């Protein structure tokens, strides 16, 4: 329950975007590649895929590699819009 974000380098962060229940698109892959090394995400209209507001939710997942001094682990957290 301690925020350690400032202790982790940007190289350990990446974000992925996907419309809930839909296969990943080329637009998602491009968005994902542009959000490697981003710690904090501020979402705007340009981050949303085409047609996202028509009964479809978009999942943004932050994937972070963390070492606790003994082990490397992957931590994921999601924002659902």
N, C-alpha and C positions, 0 to 999 in steps of 0.2 A: 504493500500500500504506500510505496514511496515513489514519487515521480523521478525517474533517472534519465529522462530524455536528454538533458543537457550533457550527461556523461557518455552518451553513445554517439559515435561519429556518424555523419550523414551517409557514409558508404554502407552502413548496416540497415538502411531503410529503403523500402520500395512500396509503392502503392499499386493496387490492381482494381480495375473497374469492370463490372459485369452487370448486365440487366438480369434480374432474378428470373431463373428458369429458362434463360436463353443461352445458346452457345456463344462463346467468345467470338467477337467480330474483328475484322482488320482494324476498325476504328478503336476498339478496345485495346488491341495490342499496341497501336500507336500511342494511345493515351498512357498506357502502362509504361512504355519505354521512355516517355517524357517525364515520368514521375519516379524514376529511380534516384535515390539520394535526396529525397524530399522528406524532411522531418514532420512538418506541419502542413496541412492541406486546408486551403480556403476554397470552398466550392462556389462556382458561379455557373451561369447558363452555358458557357463554353465547355464545361466539364460534363455536361449531361448529354447522353446519346440521343439520337433522333427518336422521337416517339416515347420518351421515358415517362411522361406524365399521363399517358393514356392507360391507367390501370396497371402500370408496370413500375416496380421498384428497382432502384439502382443500388448495388452494393459496392461500396468502396472499402477495400481491405488493406490495412497497413500491416506489412510483414517486416519484422525487425529481428535481426540476429543479435543475441545478447549472450555475453559470457559472465557468469556469476563468480568467476575466479576459479571454478572447478570444472564447469561444463559449458559447452556451447548449447544454446537452445533457441528455438524460433518462437517468437511471440506474435500473435495475430490479434488484431482488433478491427471491428467493422463499424462502418457508418452506413445506415440504410436510409435512403432518401425516397 
